[in-house]
Amino acid sequence: MEQVYWVIFGALAFIVAGLVLTQAKEGGLVSGAGSQLQAFFALRNNYVFVYALMMAGDWLQGPYVYALYQHYGYDVKDIGRLFIAGFGSSMIFGTVVGSLADKHGRKKAALLYVVLYAASCATKHSPDYGVLMIGRLLGGIATSLLFSAFESWLVAEHFSRGFDEKWLGDTFSKAVFVGNGLMAILAGLVASYLVDSLKMGPVAPFDAAIVVLLAGGVVIYASWPENYGDHAHAAEGVVDVLRRQFAVAAGAIIGDQRIALLGAMQSLFEASMYTFVFLWTPALAPAGERIYHGMIFACFMTASMAGSSLSGILMKRYKVESYMKYVFGLSALTLAVPFLFHVSIAEQTSSDSHRRSLQAAELAAGKEVVHGISLQGQMQLVAFCVFEVLVGVFWPSMMTLRARFIPEETRSTIINVFRIPLNFFVCVVLYNVHLFPLSSMFALCATFLAIACVLQVRLERLIQVRPEPAPGVPSAAALGAEPGKIRLERLIRAGPPAGAAPVKATPAEEDHPLLAGTAEKA
């Protein structure tokens, strides 16, 4: 294996160690003593353990999804359609299924994720395109549940037990550190070992993912209590529930610009991130160079772990809204790097015949036929690792902001609504991936991230005018009342910030049942 991978991996591991030591020296976000603190640690550790297993089941598949489809003989266009099916399924079916978690229970939704994703992994044994397509559809629904039901369950449990709102940042930071970092690194190394060392084929990581997912499902079933977002309207049918929940979610998004901005930034960042997931393999090997997918994936996840460690330090020193604009801005710069090299699938296709001629000549001369990663690829790999550091900062920071502003009653619904535009964008990009140079698509992702940076500046200013709840004020969810009503009552009691104009309720807050605090009339 080429030394460049180990050099990058070692440098990132050194950075992670330094950040962990710095975080330990400064102390975490949680302080205090007593039974409540012990109860919080029990909840946090349980959630981090479960989240780690769920993410391990996801990350085991990551390095070899694209490679598996290539192994079965499908070209870039065919693979793009499979990815489109996954994102389209998440956009349509996943949004509906994920939204039902608020009404029918987040624990049930988490268990459904296990079943659907395990079934999706099982379909990878078949080279049949139709079976692979079914697997992508199931995986798309599961992805929506992974990124909504688990977070919603934790936030509800956290506030229902009366824990400090700031402690959520500690749980999210550690969950991302372990689940998106440590477990992902192990998953990359295990996947690489199964495929490259044991020669078990590219389907082996998917079998390993099934085992991990089922183990996590057992822990969820045995240790998680059920919680709900909406306790009312128990007699409603599924259609009525969905209609009402989407209406309430739309009212919350329209009525509170902070929620709308959070949704826009999430969509822009995640759309760029998921497009990157599809594009990094051809970008690093545009001429068919041999690259070690598992080792590269481990480098990416080590970088993400560094980012999650950095987020804990940043959240202790600064307000989340104050540093996120730099995260978006730097992310835009990193994904702009491939634009300088003009990597394109068209160039890859046009060079096939020339490369085969060179390989034939080298084979005749007794030389190595397949070349390793190029200098251009190494430079892009470094830029991609920096992007993954910023991804590691993004997740716990965005989760903390969402927990602060999104109403508990429709938390899963709103998070899934946020995912609709990002899934639509990724579908459009992947459908046209064979028509445009990769460099152009990376430039588009960089543009989206730059827009997110501008939106974050706007959000920061809005929060200065309409600040977060003062320290020690119980969360709306903890009080068992409507979050929209509690926020308005706090503003009325506290008055506007010094030097600011009085804040008036928006028309949506005045007219919408949930935001106006009259949910019982709905």
Secondary structure, DSSP 4 states (H G I P E B T S, - for coil): --HHHHHHHHHHHHHHHHHHHHHHHH--S----SHHHHHHHHHHHHHHHHHHHHHHHHHTTGGGHHHHHHHTT--HHHHHHHHHHHHHHIIIIIHHHHHTHHHH-HHHHHHHHHHHHHHHHHGGG---HHHHHHHHHHHHHHHHHHTTHHHHHHHHHHHHTT--TTHHHHHHHHHIIIIIIIHHHHHHHHHHIIIIIS---TTHHHHHHHHHHHHHHHHHHHHPPP--S--S-TT--HHHHHHHHHHHHHHHHHH-HHHHHHHHHHHHHHHHHHHHHHHHHHHH-TT-----HHHHHHHHHHHHHHHHHHHHHHHHHS-HHHHHHHHHHHHHHHHHGGGGTT--HHHHHHTHHHHHHHHHHHHHTT--SS----HHHHHHHHHHHHHHHHHHHHHHHHHHHHHHHS-GGGHHHHHHHHHHHHHHHHHHHHHTTTTS-HHHHHHHHHHHHHHHHHHHHHHHHHHHHSPPPPTTPPPHHHHTS-HHHHHHHHHHHH-SPTTPPPP---HHHHHSTTTTT-GGG-
